[in-house]
Amino acid sequence: MSSNIDGLNAREQRLISEVGKIIGYSKQKAEEEGEVVRDFGIALIHNHYPLNDGEVLHEVSHVAGRVSVIRPVLEAELPDSSYVSVWTVDSQGATKAHRWCCD
């Protein structure tokens, strides 16, 4: 398994490089300003199956077992403590919640 960005085209490689610079800068500024420093990253969003109307992806972690499970749930049934952990960005730059975390 490769940890580099093999398999991406030149445009995708530039995108990851530029987004990485922005994330690094933001993290550095948060550290300098005494803010909470949170980790952000880049993920290739993909689907293994379609979601039904009203469904969203929800990640549940079982800390003792060191297992995380992502499953579809009805958005209306998300726990109150859930928060968006993955966003998608369209070609116009608009963001949309893609996955919620935790219970």
Buried (B, 14 or more C-beta within 10 A) or exposed (E): EEEEEEEEEEEEBEBBEEBEEEBEEBBEEEEEEEEEEEEEEEEEEEEEEEEEEEBBBBBBEEEEEEEEEEEBBEBEEBEEEBEEBBEEEEEEEEEEBBBBBEE
